[in-house]
Amino acid sequence: MTKFYANENFPLDLVQELRQLGYDVLTSYEAGQANQSISDEEVLNFAHEQERVVITLNREDFISLHKQGQQHSGIIICKEDRDYKKQSEIISEFIIQNTQPLRCRLIRIKKRNQKGSSTQVFVVQGY
């Protein structure tokens, strides 16, 4: 099963939702890496050494690292949205349905308008 590493800005409520779905989620606090001004590059390296997919809200920096070709075990960028349960379900559905490993892949969880409706739904976009 996919293992995750949640960086400092990642909501603990979303961590808990992923854990309730059975995922192994290590937080930066649990890893002794919180409040130390650790660079995003070091976060990515640490997660890669631990064979964990980084889960973050930090879109710009992690997209940049991914585009630079930095090796990683995967990056999932979530949306700042309090619907943690739905975001965790979308992540889980993607992982279950996707047969390709996440290694060196970047995935974004976004919200889009539904066609013919004013409600928004979460969608997965790969890079």
Number of C-alpha atoms within 10 A of each C-alpha: 8 17 16 25 28 26 24 20 13 19 19 13 14 20 22 16 17 21 15 12 12 13 17 16 20 20 22 20 12 11 12 9 15 14 9 7 8 13 10 14 15 10 19 25 18 18 25 19 11 14 17 25 25 27 27 21 21 18 14 10 13 23 17 11 15 20 11 9 9 13 14 24 23 23 26 27 22 25 18 15 13 11 12 20 16 15 25 23 15 16 19 17 12 14 15 11 8 10 8 8 11 18 15 16 17 21 19 22 19 17 16 11 12 11 8 6 7 9 10 12 12 20 15 17 12 9 10
